Amino acid sequence: MADSDSLAREFEAHRGHLRGVAFRVLGSASDADDAVQEAWLRLSRTDVSDVVNLRAWLTTVTGRVALNMLESRGARREDVRADVSEPRAAGLLGGGASGLLGPEDGALLGDEVSAALQVVLDTLEPRERLAFVLHDLFAVPFDDIAPVVDGTSTSARQLASRARRRLRSTSPEPVAESLSARADQQRAVVDAFFAAAREAQFASLLRILDPDVVMRADAVAARMGADESVTGADAVARWINGRAAGAVAAMVGGEPGAAWAVKGKVRVAFGFTVGGDGRITAIDLIGDPDVLPGLAIELAG
């Protein structure tokens, strides 16, 4: 991005995605436009020459702007509900077969389901809503969400987990079914990942992993032998080969994942971020005994 014109073109290429993120957080097409404009102003004032993934950078900036707008509503929040009747909202509500993702990420939810989802999102607390939207709808890893919500990767995961629990208990049937379908999709991806790892099917692992996948381990998991950070499909596939025999299917923070347990006690939990194309974009290995209970881990069987 050598000059302002090329930067502007790059930004325009991501505008639809950013509007989708902002709309899901704010529930208003006009507010979403304002958030995207503010993101552009921040981009134009920032040296991004060292930014590797501008789309990811813009997504988190837009999320931060939208969160600030949502929190600033304060006491008048009850007067600002999701306005799915706005003409511009139609292009932001999206629909599709791969679950509850953003419209430009290949998820085409029906209008009824998408509108209902937007209404129930408005019942969440601002940071819960942002964590859920960024991670579950737009596949942003929790490490990237953490600074947006002024927390850690673990606290961001817990915010999204609380949001999922609330949505599942309060959502109308079409939204609940979509949430369930997304969980089924992620379970299939995670199970395929571990099956390929156990059978040393390297080519299958590469198909399941996003080329830029990042695997991170907390300090406790690292002391147990995990690398603190591994980047790239090839490196992650080579690391997991031969190391998956003891992993069992589990729900981690309300999402399909896996765990390594000894005599029924979880020692390490595996959390996954799955993109709209069905490939794994991030893997978190969590071994901190002070953190694991808060993830409400449920072992399969």
C-alpha positions in Angstrom: 0.0 0.0 0.0 2.3 2.7 -1.3 -0.1 5.6 -1.4 -3.6 6.8 -0.3 -5.3 5.7 -3.5 -4.1 2.1 -3.2 -5.1 2.2 0.5 -8.5 3.4 -0.4 -8.9 0.7 -3.0 -7.9 -1.9 -0.5 -10.4 -0.5 2.1 -13.2 -0.6 -0.5 -12.5 -4.2 -1.2 -13.3 -5.0 2.5 -16.2 -2.5 3.0 -19.0 -5.1 2.6 -17.4 -7.4 5.2 -16.9 -4.5 7.6 -20.5 -3.3 7.2 -21.6 -6.9 8.0 -19.5 -7.0 11.2 -20.7 -3.5 12.3 -24.4 -4.3 11.6 -24.3 -7.5 13.5 -22.9 -5.7 16.5 -25.0 -2.5 16.3 -28.3 -3.7 14.7 -28.6 -0.6 12.6 -27.5 -0.1 9.0 -27.0 3.6 9.5 -24.9 3.1 12.6 -23.0 0.4 10.7 -22.1 2.9 8.0 -20.9 5.4 10.6 -18.7 2.7 12.2 -17.2 1.8 8.9 -16.5 5.4 8.1 -14.7 5.8 11.4 -12.7 2.7 10.7 -11.6 4.3 7.4 -10.6 7.5 9.2 -8.5 5.5 11.7 -6.9 3.6 8.8 -6.1 6.8 7.0 -4.3 8.1 10.1 -2.4 4.9 10.8 0.9 3.6 9.4 -0.1 0.0 8.4 3.0 -0.8 6.4 3.8 -3.6 8.9 0.2 -5.0 8.9 0.3 -8.5 7.4 -3.5 -9.0 7.2 -5.3 -5.8 6.6 -8.7 -7.4 6.5 -8.1 -8.8 10.0 -6.8 -5.5 11.3 -9.8 -3.6 9.9 -12.2 -6.2 11.4 -10.9 -5.7 14.9 -10.8 -1.9 14.4 -14.4 -1.9 13.2 -15.3 -4.2 16.1 -13.8 -1.8 18.6 -15.6 1.2 17.1 -18.9 -0.7 17.1 -18.4 -1.7 20.7 -17.7 1.9 21.7 -20.9 3.0 19.9 -22.9 0.2 21.5 -21.7 1.0 25.0 -22.2 4.7 24.5 -25.9 4.0 24.1 -26.0 3.3 27.8 -29.4 4.0 29.4 -31.1 4.6 26.1 -30.1 1.2 24.7 -33.7 -0.1 25.1 -34.7 2.5 22.5 -32.3 1.3 19.9 -33.3 -2.1 18.7 -32.2 -4.0 15.7 -33.8 -2.3 12.7 -34.1 -5.1 10.1 -36.6 -3.1 8.2 -34.1 -0.5 6.9 -33.6 -1.0 3.2 -29.8 -1.0 3.6 -30.1 -3.8 6.2 -31.2 -6.3 3.6 -27.7 -6.5 2.2 -26.2 -7.0 5.6 -28.4 -9.8 6.9 -27.1 -12.5 4.6 -28.0 -16.2 4.4 -26.3 -19.6 3.5 -25.5 -23.2 4.1 -22.4 -23.0 6.2 -24.1 -21.6 9.4 -24.2 -18.2 11.1 -21.5 -16.3 9.2 -21.3 -13.0 7.5 -22.9 -12.5 4.1 -19.7 -12.0 2.2 -18.1 -15.1 3.9 -20.5 -17.5 2.1 -23.2 -17.8 4.7 -26.6 -17.3 3.2 -29.1 -17.4 6.1 -32.7 -17.0 5.1 -34.2 -13.5 5.8 -36.5 -14.8 8.6 -33.7 -16.6 10.4 -31.2 -13.7 10.0 -33.7 -11.1 11.1 -34.6 -13.2 14.2 -30.9 -13.6 15.0 -30.3 -9.9 14.9 -33.2 -9.3 17.3 -31.9 -11.9 19.9 -28.3 -10.5 19.5 -29.7 -7.3 21.0 -30.4 -9.1 24.3 -26.7 -9.7 24.9 -24.4 -7.5 26.9 -22.2 -5.4 24.6 -18.9 -7.4 25.1 -20.7 -10.7 24.9 -22.3 -9.6 21.7 -19.0 -8.5 20.2 -17.1 -11.6 21.2 -19.9 -13.8 19.8 -20.2 -11.9 16.5 -16.5 -11.7 15.8 -15.8 -15.3 16.7 -18.9 -17.3 15.8 -20.1 -15.3 12.9 -16.9 -14.0 11.4 -14.3 -16.6 12.6 -12.0 -14.1 14.3 -9.6 -16.0 16.7 -10.0 -15.2 20.4 -6.4 -13.9 20.6 -7.4 -11.1 18.2 -10.7 -10.4 20.0 -9.0 -10.1 23.4 -7.6 -6.6 22.9 -10.9 -5.4 21.5 -12.7 -6.3 24.7 -9.8 -5.2 26.9 -9.3 -8.8 28.1 -7.4 -12.0 27.6 -8.0 -14.7 25.0 -9.6 -16.8 27.9 -11.9 -14.0 29.0 -12.9 -13.4 25.3 -13.7 -17.1 25.0 -15.8 -16.9 28.2 -17.8 -13.9 26.9 -18.6 -15.8 23.7 -19.5 -18.9 25.7 -22.0 -16.9 27.9 -23.5 -15.4 24.7 -24.0 -18.9 23.2 -25.7 -20.1 26.3 -28.1 -17.1 26.4 -28.9 -17.4 22.7 -29.6 -21.1 22.9 -32.0 -20.5 25.8 -33.8 -17.5 24.4 -33.7 -17.8 20.6 -36.7 -18.7 18.5 -36.7 -22.1 16.9 -35.2 -21.1 13.5 -32.2 -19.4 15.1 -31.8 -22.3 17.6 -31.7 -24.7 14.7 -29.1 -22.6 12.9 -26.9 -22.5 16.0 -27.3 -26.3 16.3 -26.4 -26.7 12.6 -23.3 -24.6 13.0 -22.2 -26.7 16.0 -22.7 -29.9 14.0 -20.6 -28.5 11.2 -17.8 -27.6 13.6 -18.0 -31.0 15.3 -17.6 -32.7 11.9 -14.5 -30.5 11.1 -12.9 -31.2 14.5 -13.6 -34.9 14.4 -12.1 -35.1 10.8 -9.0 -33.2 12.1 -8.3 -35.7 14.9 -9.1 -38.7 12.7 -6.6 -37.5 10.2 -4.0 -36.8 12.9 -4.4 -40.3 14.5 -4.0 -42.0 11.1 -1.1 -39.8 10.0 -3.1 -38.6 6.9 -0.9 -35.5 6.3 -2.7 -34.6 3.0 -6.1 -34.7 4.8 -4.8 -32.5 7.6 -3.6 -29.9 5.0 -7.1 -29.8 3.5 -8.8 -29.3 6.9 -6.4 -26.6 8.0 -6.4 -23.0 6.7 -3.0 -22.2 5.1 -2.5 -19.5 7.8 -3.8 -21.4 10.8 -2.2 -20.5 14.1 -2.0 -23.0 17.0 -1.3 -21.4 20.4 -0.7 -23.0 23.8 -0.9 -21.3 27.2 2.0 -21.6 29.7 0.7 -24.7 31.3 0.1 -26.6 28.1 3.5 -25.5 26.9 5.1 -27.0 30.0 3.4 -30.3 29.1 5.1 -30.3 25.8 3.1 -28.1 23.4 4.8 -25.4 21.4 3.7 -21.9 22.5 2.9 -20.9 18.9 2.9 -22.8 15.6 1.9 -21.0 12.4 0.9 -22.4 9.0 -0.9 -25.6 7.9 2.2 -27.6 7.2 3.8 -26.8 10.6 0.6 -27.5 12.5 -0.1 -30.7 10.7 3.5 -31.9 11.4 3.1 -31.0 15.1 -0.2 -32.8 15.6 0.8 -36.0 13.8 1.3 -38.7 16.4 0.1 -36.5 19.3 -3.7 -36.9 19.0 -4.1 -40.5 20.4 -5.2 -39.3 23.8 -7.6 -36.6 22.7 -11.3 -37.2 23.1 -14.3 -35.2 21.8 -15.6 -32.5 24.2 -17.6 -29.3 24.3 -15.3 -26.5 25.3 -17.1 -23.2 26.2 -20.2 -24.4 24.5 -18.4 -25.2 21.2 -17.3 -28.5 19.8 -13.6 -29.1 20.6 -11.5 -31.8 22.3 -9.7 -32.6 25.5 -6.9 -34.6 26.9 -8.1 -36.1 30.2 -6.4 -38.4 32.8 -8.8 -40.6 34.8 -11.6 -38.3 33.8 -9.9 -35.1 34.8 -9.2 -32.7 31.9 -5.6 -31.7 31.7 -5.7 -29.8 28.4 -8.6 -28.5 26.4 -8.5 -27.9 22.6 -10.6 -24.9 21.3 -11.1 -24.4 17.6 -12.0 -21.5 15.3 -13.5 -22.7 12.0 -13.9 -20.4 9.1 -16.8 -20.1 6.7 -15.1 -22.4 4.2 -15.0 -25.2 6.8 -11.3 -25.0 7.5 -9.6 -24.5 10.9 -8.1 -21.1 11.3 -7.0 -21.3 14.9 -6.4 -23.9 17.6 -6.0 -23.0 21.3 -4.5 -25.4 23.8 -5.6 -24.5 27.3 -4.1 -26.2 30.4 -4.3 -23.6 33.1 -6.2 -25.4 36.0 -7.6 -22.0 37.1 -9.1 -21.5 33.7 -10.4 -24.9 32.7 -13.3 -25.0 35.2 -14.6 -21.7 33.7 -14.8 -23.3 30.2 -17.6 -25.7 31.4 -15.9 -28.6 29.5 -18.1 -31.6 28.8 -16.4 -34.8 27.7 -18.2 -36.9 25.1 -19.8 -40.1 26.3 
